[in-house]
Structure formats: C-alpha cells, structure tokens
Amino acid sequence: MNSEEHELYEYAQKRIHQKKRLYYHFVFLIVGSLFLFVANKWLKYGEPTNWYIWAITAWTFTFILHIINVFITDSFMDKNWERNQINKLMALQKKKIKELKTDLNNKTQ
C-alpha cells in the first residue's frame, strides 16, 4: 500500500470511528432519556417539577452538536483543507520574512 492509499485508509477509519461514536451517543440518548423519564415520573424523583424535560433537551442539544461536528464540520475540514491552510500560513510567513529582510536591508544602506 502506498502512502496515498494509506492516508485514504486512515481517513476512512477515522470517519468510521466518528460515525460509530455518534451512533453510540444516539443509543445512550434514547436509553438515558427513558431512564430520566422513569426516574421522574414513576420513581417520583424530584416529583413536583418535570426536570427530565430540561435534561433531555440539554442532552439532545449536545447530540445535535455532535451530528454537526461529524457530518458537516469534519466532512469539509479534512486533510486537504488542513494542507491548504498550512500552505497559506507558510506563504504568509515567508512574505512577512521577506518584507522584514527588505526593510532591514533598506535601513542598513
């Protein structure tokens, strides 16, 4: 396997791991939500208020953030994006160094 194929394999493996963790998060959200509902309604824990709604809402919000991270953010911020950003920053740094050297040469002359 050459280096490009190896990079593609590692990227695919990383994406599969991310999606697997997302599915686990979904299962835990469902089971945890049921547990919170049962604890509040049937076991009468914190009975005067419906606190489970707030807990499930907060957990669902974090799950939505997880979905956004896996399917939106990481899908376009891959290795190519990282390389492009590094190349841009390196070019900018080289340009600044060149300008500083030019300014230094002009001042010394």
N, C-alpha and C positions, 0 to 999 in steps of 0.2 A: 504494500500500500504506500503510495507516495504521500508527500506532505499535504498536498491539497485535499486528497481523499481523506486523510487522517483528520484534517481540520473540519471537513464536512461531517465526518462521523462524530467527532466530539461535539459539534454544534447540534447535530440531531439528538445525540444522547442528552445534552443539556436541556433541549426543548422538551424531550420526553419526560425527563425528571421534573421539570416545571409543571407540565400538564398533570402528571401523576400526583404531585403535591396539591395542585388545585382540586383534583377530584377527591382526594382525601379531605381537604378542607370542606368541600361541599357535603360529604357524608357526615363529618363531625358537626357541621352546622345543623343539619337535619336532626341528628340524634341529640345534640345538645339542646336544640330548640324544644324538642319533645320533652326532654328531661326538665328544662326550666318551666315549661307549661305545667307538667305534672307536679313539680315541687310547689308551684304557686297555687294551683287550683285544687289538686287532690290532697296534697300533704299539708295544705294551709300554711305554707311557709311565707311569711310576710303578707298575710291574707288581706289586710284592708286595702292594699294597693295592687295594681296589676304591673308589678315591676318587671315581669318576664318580657313584656312588650318592649320595654326600653333596652333590655339586654339583647334580645333577638334583633332589634333594629340596629344596635351598635355592631353586633357580630355580622349582620348582613352587609352593613356598610364596609366593614373590613374585607368581607368576601368579594364585594364589587371592586374594591381597590385591587385585590389580588387578581381578579379577572382582567382588569385594565392593564395591570403590570404584565401578565403572561401573554395576552392576546394582542395588545395594542403597543405598549411601550417596547417590550423586548422584541417584537416582530420587526420593527424598523430600526432599532438600535442594536444591530448585530455587529459582527467583526468588521465588515466593510465600513460601516458607519464609524466605528472606533478608529480604523486606519485613516479614514478621510479626516477625522478631527485631529488626529495626531499629526498628519501631514500638514494641515492648515496651521496648527500651532507652531510646528517646526519652521515652516516657511516664514511665519510672522516673526519668530525669534531671530532667524537668520537675517531678515530685513532690518530689524532693530539693531542687531550687532553691526551690520554693515553701515547703517546710518551713524552709529556711535563712533565707529572707526573713522568714517569720513569727517565727522565733526572734530575728532581728536587730531586728525592729520591737518585739518584747516586751522586749528588753533595753534598747533606747534609750528606752522610755517609762517 
